[in-house]
């Protein structure tokens, strides 16, 4: 029996939310030292694989997670927090868009 689309979206939402929640808690405990974009991009890519809008939502949630965990603002930079947050959202949105394009390409491959 094929899986229903909303069940897949729900699973992607739960997994991505759990990842970002744990990442935020670890980041708070570590004093905001987790700054690598890849840690925030994994749940965005997982969500975007199933739906682009969901990936963009998690791009925004990922930027907020970085701010809540202390990764934003970067120490030593003089820019306002909202500029760094927007830049993080922009990077994560690009990850979402590229992931969604890749998922559509993979889905169109002929079976071997």
Secondary structure by P-SEA (a helix, b strand, c coil): ccccaaaaaaaaaaaaaaaaaaaaaaaaaaccccccccccaaaaaaaaaccaaaaaaaaaaaaaaaaaacccccccccccaaaaaaaaaaaaaaaaaaaaaaaaaaaacccc
